[in-house]
Amino acid sequence: MTTIKDIARQANVSPATVSRILNDDPTLNVLPETKERVLRTAKELHYTKKKSARLKKSFQLGLVLWFSAEDEMQRAIEMLGSVKDSIINAYEIKTGLSRAKLSHLMDAETWMDANKAVELGFADEIMQRSTETENTAAPTVSMLYSKANVVNSLMEKIAAKCAIDPKPAVPERTGRSVDELRAKLNTIKNYI
């Protein structure tokens, strides 16, 4: 049986080169004449590739990744909590409002007009839009809007309109039970 070493000796190349040529190694960089000489020598010596026992074995690899929705949500909550803290820190420095007040405004998704933003310290001044608005008097009332308060107010009004009167309590039974009445009826039947 012909080996790679036999082909290498006769073709005047290294056994590694013969192996790489016979296995069609795309990274091998040899002259075409050398490649032809090795293949011709292998054919002349009736070389056949050995089936390695290693190649017959097959391996299976299993990979299990587990992420629970609860873990993912907890990480998101922690990340959003740190973002909220950062925003509150910036607002606290800018406005001088307490952390509790700022947190409440954020939780209520509070919206405000420019005057209220300046009043609370979120803005330094109101920029003028054009010269036409200079003749218009500035509003005397500043506005603050909280989505949560609006929703709660609406729900209370709907609940009041749709209130269902509770069922009257079932009065306690007074008198005799059905069994007692049947017994009396049977007694009367005996006398008739």
Buried (B, 14 or more C-beta within 10 A) or exposed (E): EBEBEBBBEBBEBEBEBBBBBBEEEEEBEBEEEBBEBBBEBBEEBEBEEEEEEEEEEEEEEEEEEEEEEEEEEEEEEEEEEEEBEEEBEEBBEBBEBEEEBBBBBEEBEBEBBBBBBBEBEBBEEEEEEEEEEEEEEEEEEBEBEBEEEEEEEEEEEEEEEEEEEEEEEEEEEEEEEEEEEEEEEEEEEEEE
